[in-house]
Amino acid sequence: MRSGFLRDMALVVAPLLVLFAVLPSVYDNGLLLLNFVVFLVLAQGLNLSYGFSGYLPFGYVGFFGAGAYGFAMLVTLAAVPPVLAVAGGGAAALLVGLLLAPLLRLQGAYFGLASLAASEALLHLIANPNLQDVTGGPYGVKLTIPYAPRLTYGLALGILTFTMALVAWLRHSRFGLQLKAARDNPIAASMAGIDIVRGRLAVWLASALVAGLIGAVFAWQASTFFPEAVFDIGFSIFAIVFTLFGGAGTLAGPVLGVLLLYGLYNAIGVSAPQYFQLTYGLLIMALVLFFPDGLAAIPRAWARRGRLADG
């Protein structure tokens, strides 16, 4: 277990962190780099829930928005130092995750749709004009704290490190193997003595925590935002597509999904959206048809074909 974890950290996590630590010195677009890190965290956070327990939350953005508003309310109403307020944003998302834990009784599309409905309900609660003095209501939030680009970027990289280390640990730990067993065959896993409820709740809360933490960093960076911005369903859609495209349940898969698809979006999606949509659709169709387990499964598929050919 330990050797596999260290190998993942050395071959995937460390190079990625070095890349994004060096890029600000050679590429003068700090906002774009931070957005890359935000989506890397969201994709890996969703990977915790879906890749290890089989729960795909369409409303995953609800945790992101809860973290953003938890941070904003702490710094504006309680004058909490921003760094501590980032942790408070994670705690706010954890609280939402606990409140939504009963949704884990649902399965498949029912769970996904219920999580989306819960996210929309949270959005409308925060945007309620009667709560304007607390949340800003529909008029949004304007932070008065100083923006520290290096600090927020460093915090985002720290959250990414924590998230990816957690995924790497789950991939090689006994607990992670139990989660995958319960995902694939819950009846057999239960008969084998695996505590399915506890395992699912643990990864559900972990995925909520990292989304809330990165949502808080995003709020600090944005300074001014509206409820619709941090509860935008696009965050969930992007995270889901990146994870599935790269390969759920893997460490490198969501990274490949973000780097390729979000990179493609920024390269041609803004200036030539029609070409981006065509390319995007063709890529996804090809992957679904030929490699339904995602990009990360391609080397294994080729190796398997090679062994069959040799045999």
C-alpha positions in Angstrom: 0.0 0.0 0.0 2.7 2.5 1.0 4.8 1.9 -2.1 1.8 2.4 -4.4 0.9 5.6 -2.6 4.4 7.0 -2.8 4.6 6.0 -6.5 1.4 8.0 -7.2 2.7 11.0 -5.3 6.0 10.9 -7.1 4.8 10.2 -10.6 1.5 12.2 -10.7 1.2 14.7 -7.8 4.7 16.0 -7.5 5.2 16.8 -11.3 1.7 18.5 -11.4 2.5 20.6 -8.4 5.9 21.6 -9.8 4.3 22.5 -13.1 1.7 24.8 -11.5 4.3 26.3 -9.0 6.6 27.3 -11.9 3.9 28.4 -14.4 3.2 31.8 -12.7 6.8 32.9 -13.3 6.6 32.2 -17.1 2.9 32.7 -17.9 1.3 36.0 -16.9 -2.3 35.0 -16.4 -2.8 34.2 -12.7 -6.6 34.0 -13.0 -6.5 31.3 -15.6 -3.9 29.3 -13.7 -6.0 29.5 -10.5 -9.1 28.4 -12.5 -7.1 25.4 -13.7 -6.3 24.5 -10.0 -9.9 25.1 -9.0 -11.2 22.6 -11.6 -8.4 20.1 -10.7 -9.6 20.2 -7.1 -13.3 19.9 -8.1 -12.6 17.0 -10.5 -10.6 15.1 -7.9 -13.2 15.9 -5.2 -16.0 14.6 -7.4 -13.7 11.6 -8.1 -13.7 10.8 -4.3 -17.5 10.5 -4.4 -18.1 8.8 -7.7 -14.9 7.0 -8.3 -14.9 5.2 -4.9 -18.6 5.0 -4.0 -20.4 5.3 -7.3 -22.4 8.4 -6.3 -22.4 11.0 -9.0 -23.8 14.3 -7.5 -25.1 16.6 -10.3 -25.4 19.3 -7.6 -21.8 19.1 -6.5 -21.5 22.8 -7.0 -23.6 23.3 -3.9 -20.6 22.5 -1.8 -18.5 24.9 -3.8 -21.0 27.7 -3.2 -21.4 26.8 0.4 -17.6 27.2 0.9 -17.7 30.6 -1.0 -20.5 32.0 1.1 -19.1 30.5 4.3 -15.9 32.3 3.7 -17.6 35.6 2.8 -19.9 35.6 5.8 -17.0 34.9 8.2 -14.8 37.7 6.9 -17.6 40.3 6.6 -19.8 39.5 9.6 -17.3 38.1 12.1 -14.0 39.7 10.9 -12.3 36.3 10.8 -8.8 36.4 9.2 -9.1 35.3 5.6 -6.9 32.2 5.9 -8.9 30.9 8.8 -12.1 31.8 6.9 -11.0 29.5 4.1 -11.0 26.6 6.7 -14.5 28.0 7.7 -15.6 27.7 4.2 -14.6 24.0 4.2 -16.5 23.6 7.5 -19.6 25.2 5.9 -19.5 22.7 3.1 -19.0 19.8 5.6 -22.2 21.0 7.4 -24.1 21.0 4.1 -22.7 17.5 3.4 -24.0 16.2 6.7 -27.4 17.7 6.2 -27.6 16.1 2.7 -26.3 12.7 3.9 -29.8 11.2 3.8 -29.5 11.5 0.0 -27.1 8.6 0.1 -30.1 6.3 0.6 -30.9 7.0 -3.1 -29.2 5.4 -6.0 -28.3 6.3 -9.6 -30.1 9.0 -11.3 -32.4 9.6 -8.3 -29.4 10.5 -6.2 -28.0 12.8 -8.9 -31.2 14.7 -9.4 -31.9 15.0 -5.7 -28.4 16.5 -5.2 -29.1 18.9 -8.0 -32.4 19.9 -6.4 -30.6 20.4 -3.0 -28.1 22.7 -4.7 -30.8 24.8 -6.3 -32.6 25.0 -2.9 -29.4 26.2 -1.2 -29.0 28.8 -4.0 -32.5 30.2 -3.5 -32.0 30.2 0.3 -28.9 32.3 0.0 -30.4 34.6 -2.6 -33.5 35.2 -0.5 -34.0 39.0 -0.2 -35.0 38.6 3.4 -31.4 37.4 4.2 -29.8 40.4 2.5 -28.1 41.5 5.8 -26.5 38.1 6.2 -25.8 36.7 2.8 -26.3 39.7 0.6 -29.4 38.2 -0.9 -29.7 38.5 -4.7 -27.4 41.5 -4.7 -24.3 39.4 -4.0 -21.2 39.9 -1.9 -18.5 42.5 -2.1 -15.5 41.7 0.1 -13.4 44.5 1.5 -10.4 42.4 2.5 -7.2 42.8 0.5 -6.6 40.4 -2.3 -3.4 38.4 -2.0 -2.8 36.6 -5.3 0.3 34.7 -4.3 -1.3 33.6 -1.0 -4.6 32.5 -2.6 -2.7 30.6 -5.3 -0.5 28.9 -2.7 -3.6 27.9 -0.7 -5.2 26.5 -3.8 -2.1 24.4 -4.5 -2.2 23.2 -0.9 -5.8 22.1 -1.2 -5.0 20.4 -4.5 -2.1 18.5 -2.8 -4.4 17.4 0.1 -7.1 16.3 -2.3 -4.8 14.3 -4.6 -3.0 12.7 -1.7 -6.4 11.6 -0.3 -7.3 10.0 -3.7 -3.9 8.3 -3.9 -4.3 6.9 -0.4 -7.7 5.6 -1.1 -6.5 3.9 -4.3 -4.0 1.8 -2.3 -5.6 1.5 1.1 -7.7 -1.3 2.5 -10.5 1.2 3.1 -10.4 2.3 -0.5 -10.6 -1.3 -1.7 -13.6 -1.8 0.5 -15.2 1.2 -0.9 -14.8 -0.1 -4.5 -16.0 -3.5 -3.5 -19.2 -1.9 -2.0 -19.6 0.2 -5.1 -19.4 -2.8 -7.5 -21.4 -5.2 -5.4 -22.9 -3.8 -2.2 -24.7 -7.0 -1.2 -21.5 -9.1 -1.3 -19.6 -6.4 0.4 -22.1 -6.1 3.2 -22.1 -9.9 3.6 -18.3 -9.7 3.9 -18.6 -7.4 6.9 -17.8 -4.0 5.1 -19.5 -1.0 6.7 -21.0 0.4 3.6 -22.8 3.3 5.2 -19.8 4.6 7.1 -17.6 4.3 4.0 -20.0 6.1 1.7 -20.5 8.9 4.3 -16.7 9.3 4.7 -16.0 9.9 1.0 -19.1 12.0 0.6 -18.0 14.4 3.4 -14.4 14.4 2.1 -15.6 15.4 -1.4 -17.7 18.2 0.3 -14.8 19.4 2.3 -12.4 19.9 -0.6 -15.1 21.6 -2.7 -15.8 24.0 0.1 -12.2 24.8 0.7 -11.5 25.6 -3.0 -14.9 27.5 -3.1 -13.6 29.7 -0.3 -10.3 30.4 -2.2 -12.4 31.2 -5.3 -14.5 33.7 -3.3 -11.4 35.4 -2.0 -10.0 35.7 -5.5 -13.3 37.0 -7.0 -13.9 39.6 -4.2 -17.3 40.4 -5.7 -19.7 37.7 -6.8 -23.4 36.9 -7.0 -25.1 33.7 -5.8 -25.7 32.5 -9.4 -21.9 32.7 -10.0 -20.8 30.4 -7.3 -23.8 28.0 -7.6 -23.5 27.8 -11.4 -24.3 24.3 -12.6 -21.5 24.6 -15.0 -19.0 23.9 -12.2 -20.7 20.5 -11.7 -20.9 19.7 -15.4 -17.2 20.6 -16.0 -16.1 18.5 -13.0 -18.2 15.5 -14.1 -17.0 15.6 -17.7 -13.4 16.1 -16.7 -13.6 13.1 -14.3 -15.4 10.8 -16.6 -13.3 11.7 -19.6 -10.0 11.1 -17.8 -11.1 8.1 -15.8 -13.0 7.9 -12.5 -11.4 6.1 -9.6 -7.9 6.9 -10.9 -5.5 9.6 -9.8 -4.1 10.7 -13.2 -7.5 10.5 -15.0 -9.2 13.7 -13.7 -5.9 15.5 -14.2 -5.7 14.5 -17.8 -9.4 15.5 -18.3 -8.8 19.0 -16.8 -5.6 19.7 -18.7 -6.9 18.5 -22.0 -10.5 19.7 -22.0 -10.2 22.9 -20.0 -7.1 23.7 -21.9 -9.0 23.1 -25.2 -11.8 25.3 -23.9 -9.5 28.2 -23.2 -7.6 27.7 -26.5 -10.6 27.8 -28.9 -13.8 27.7 -26.8 -14.0 31.5 -26.2 -12.8 32.7 -29.6 -14.4 29.9 -31.8 -17.1 28.2 -29.7 -18.5 26.4 -32.7 -15.2 24.6 -33.4 -14.8 23.9 -29.7 -18.2 22.3 -29.4 -17.5 20.1 -32.5 -14.1 19.0 -31.3 -15.4 18.5 -27.8 -18.2 16.3 -28.9 -16.0 14.2 -31.2 -13.5 13.6 -28.4 -16.2 12.5 -26.0 -17.9 10.3 -28.6 -14.6 8.6 -29.5 -13.8 8.0 -25.8 -17.2 6.6 -25.0 -17.1 4.3 -28.0 -13.5 3.0 -27.7 -12.4 3.7 -24.1 -15.5 4.0 -21.9 -13.3 3.9 -18.7 -11.5 7.1 -19.7 -8.1 8.2 -20.8 -6.3 6.6 -17.9 -7.5 3.2 -19.0 -5.9 3.4 -22.5 -2.4 2.2 -21.4 -4.0 -0.8 -19.6 -6.1 -1.6 -22.6 -3.1 -1.5 -24.9 -1.1 -3.7 -22.5 -3.9 -6.2 -22.3 -4.1 -6.3 -26.1 -0.4 -6.8 -26.3 -0.5 -9.8 -23.9 -3.4 -11.3 -25.8 -1.5 -10.9 -29.1 1.6 -12.5 -27.5 -0.5 -15.4 -26.2 
